[in-house]
Amino acid sequence: MKNVAAFFSFALIALFALPAFAAGDFNPNGSALAIAAGLAIGIAAAGGAIGQGRAAAAALEGIARNPGAQNKIFTPMILGLALIESLVIYALIIAFLLQGKI
């Protein structure tokens, strides 16, 4: 987890700090918007996959410990997975909107 945090910290510094030192006003052109769209969907997909994996693992562990509670665990797990996936789809829509501005 430390390596992932270090990578995202470096990526944020590299993408946002360097244009700040550029001469003149920073006007995002097509390449900056393309990078932003790619990062938006990439980070959202990675975060959604991690969240869904952890939610499913916790639910399956709970069902394995107490099989009688399957009905009480399964429905909230599916609802949680749907909400996580909706956030990833929202990031996809944002990426498409950014791509339309190129």
BELCORTA-V93438 format. One record per residue. N is the residue number from 0. BURIAL is I if it has 9 or more other ideal C-beta (glycine too) atoms within 8 Angstrom, else O. D_LAST is the distance of its C-alpha to the last C-alpha in Angstrom with 2 decimals. Layout:
# BELCORTA-V93438
{{N:BURIAL:D_LAST} {N:BURIAL:D_LAST}}
This chain:
# BELCORTA-V93438
{{0:O:33.98} {1:O:34.38} {2:O:32.31} {3:O:29.39} {4:O:29.56} {5:O:29.81} {6:O:26.77} {7:I:24.56} {8:O:26.11} {9:O:25.35} {10:I:21.71} {11:O:21.32} {12:O:23.24} {13:O:21.35} {14:I:17.87} {15:O:18.96} {16:O:22.05} {17:O:21.02} {18:I:18.44} {19:O:21.21} {20:O:23.45} {21:O:21.18} {22:O:22.53} {23:O:21.07} {24:O:18.54} {25:O:15.70} {26:O:12.45} {27:O:9.56} {28:O:7.26} {29:O:4.62} {30:O:7.87} {31:I:9.06} {32:I:6.64} {33:I:7.27} {34:I:10.81} {35:I:11.05} {36:I:10.22} {37:I:12.68} {38:I:15.15} {39:I:15.14} {40:I:16.22} {41:O:18.37} {42:I:20.30} {43:I:20.74} {44:I:22.05} {45:O:24.35} {46:I:25.66} {47:I:26.20} {48:O:28.03} {49:O:30.22} {50:I:31.01} {51:I:31.87} {52:O:33.99} {53:O:35.92} {54:I:36.48} {55:I:37.75} {56:O:39.91} {57:O:41.47} {58:I:42.18} {59:O:43.73} {60:O:45.79} {61:I:47.04} {62:I:47.96} {63:O:49.70} {64:O:51.76} {65:O:52.69} {66:O:52.29} {67:O:53.75} {68:I:50.74} {69:O:48.30} {70:O:47.88} {71:O:47.26} {72:I:44.65} {73:I:42.79} {74:O:41.47} {75:O:40.05} {76:I:38.46} {77:O:36.68} {78:O:35.55} {79:I:34.25} {80:I:32.37} {81:O:30.77} {82:O:29.67} {83:I:28.23} {84:I:26.32} {85:O:25.02} {86:I:23.41} {87:I:21.65} {88:O:20.46} {89:I:19.24} {90:I:17.14} {91:I:15.78} {92:O:14.85} {93:I:13.14} {94:I:11.16} {95:I:10.24} {96:O:9.36} {97:I:7.07} {98:I:5.47} {99:O:5.55} {100:O:3.81} {101:O:0.00}}
